[in-house]
Amino acid sequence: MWNYVNGRDSTRALILAGQAAPRGYLIVPRLPTLVPDAPADGIHGLHLKRLSASEYEWTTTSDFSVGRISPEGFARVIAGLFMAADGRSSAALRAQFRAELPRTYAAMEKLWRVDTLRTVEDRDGGTTLTLGLRITPERMPGAYADFLNEYLSDTRMRLIATDTRGSRWLEVTLRDKLFTVRLRSRDGKLAPLDGGTRALPDSLILHSDLTTTIGIFTVGWSNLVGDFSIIRGANRRGWLFQFRKEPEWRLPLGARHLIPTPLRRPFAGSGTTYQIVVYTQPNGQTIISRRGRVVVQESGILRFFARLSARATGDFYGKTEVDESRFLQDVFTALKADVTARLD
C-alpha cells in the first residue's frame, strides 16, 4: 500500500498524483510528485507515524489546482453563496436560480429537491434565510441512491456556530433526509442570527450532535465542541477547524465498556485539526490545500469504529462510486454550460 517508508521514525505514506485525462480523471501512485501546474492537477497523501507502542498519528494532505483565480476571489465566491439571499424574497431567489442556472437546477433535481426557501427581513436591515434541501434518492435509481437511502435515512445531525458571547451565526441540521441551513446576512456580510449589526469575528465555536446507523449499530456523539478560525494573509485565505474536547459518545451497550482512555486521545494536546487554505503558487496556479491530523490509541473501541468505517467504505466502492461520479459530472457540466451562457 505504501510508496514511502522512513525506517528512522516509522513514517509511512501513500502519495498519489491526479490529473485530467481524455476520458476522465487519472489518479496514480507517484513519488516524487510534480508541482501542480494546470487546472485539476493534484497531489494527495495519506501519512502514518507511530508515536508509541499503541499511539499513531494519521495525517491526510491534498493540494489541488483550480486555475488562476486569486485566493481573495475564491473567498468572495464562497461568501457570495452565503449572501445570495441578502435583501431578496424567497420568490425572487427561486426565479433567479431557475433563470440563471436552468441546467444546473435540472441536474441537481435528480437527487435534491428544494423543500423550504424562506427569507425574512428585519428592522436592522438583515435578511434571515432558511434553506431546506430534501435528499430524494428515489428520483435517481441506482447504487448511489441505494447507498444514500441506507446511510441517511436514520442519520441525525445538528451544527451550530456561535461566538464567544453565545450569539448564533449559523445553524445546520439533517433529519429524515432534509438538510436545512439557517443564516442571516446584512449589507453583503454574514450577521448574527439573533439580530444586531456586529461584524463576523475571526473565530467561532462549533457545537455539533450526530447519530447514524451502520448495519445494526447506531453510533454517534453529542456536544462535540470545536474552534473555527479564519486564516487571512498575503495571497492566502483559509479556515482552520480544531477539536480539543471529547464529546459524549453514543455507542451500543456492548461497546461502552471499551471506552475509557482511547477515545480521549484524539482530543489531547493540540487535538484533531482540519485546515483548508487557498494560496497562489509562484507559477500562477491557485491551490486548494487541505490538511487533516488526528492521533489515535489502538484499542478495542477503535477497532470497532474501524470495522464500521470499513463497512461503509466497502459499500461505497465500485458501482456506488461510479454513480456518484456520474452525478457530479452531470452537475458540473451543467454548471459550466450555464456560466458560459451567462458570459457570452
Phi, psi and omega in degrees: 000318185276145173242009171216129178223127176248105183293339184288320181239013176067014179288135174231150182210148170243115183249128181239146175244138179234148177200156178294140179232162182305328184243029178144217181235127186257125176238123182223150173297134181205128176208124000286161180257162179263154176293130178304126182229016176209152178307137180082355172293142181211153173233124185232137184221148172235121187239137179231130179225130178275123182263329179204189183300331183229005183248138183225139176256123177253133178228133175247141180226148177203126175237117187232127183276133180241019178097213188247020172292138181285154176305322178295320177295320178298318179297323179294324177297313179298316180297323180299327178296324181282333186261005186302332184271357186303114177072016182240151177278162180295323179296320179294322179295314179300313182296320181294316181295317180294324183283319186271333181230057185295321181290319179297316180301315181295320180293318182291330181293350174294334185231338183235147173229134177288107182273321182221132172215103186226134175238141178227122177269144183241174185289345176275001181088009180267161177234122177264125181254132169241114182241120178243121179249120179270123177280124187236076181301331183295344180273353179222073184304145179148181184295320181294318178297319178297320179297312180297319181297320181290317188267345180256342184302321182252014181273133177234131181217144174216131179228130178232132176253124180234164172262184184292344177275348183096000178289138181273138179243340182200140174229132178227131178226155173222123179202134180053039178065021175252114181261118186237135178238133174236130177207167180228139178231157179207126179054040177077015180226152177294139182229159181295138180298330184280002179103170181103178186236016182295148178282154179296125177288167181283353179216146178226165177249130181258133177237127183219152173229145180207136168223144177210162180243127176236114185067237179260002186255135172255123184225165177160201180209166171224149178059047169277119184248132180219167179253137177241127182231143177267131180257124178231138178192177178296121181055035182207133173220147180186182182219139180238129176247132182221131183237115184234013179231123180292134178278182170271121185275145174246107186228158173301150184306319184290345183260348188293332181287352181269358192289304207348263190280319190308319183280353174276336188302319181298344184254002180281158177061234179283355176075196177266132185233151173216128186229136174238122180230135175250122182217164180255130177278163176302333180279002176094347179283138175266133186246134167265112184252128179240135179225127176233142181217134176212142175249129181237158176245125183298135183190175178296319182291326177293320178295326176299312178296323180296321179294319178295317179297319180297324179295312180297317180295318179298323178293334183277326183297157176088229186300324180298313180296322178296315179297319179297314180299321179294319178297313180297322177299318179298318181295312183287329174295318178294319179297318178299317180295321179294316181294319179299318179296325179289329183277336182290000000 
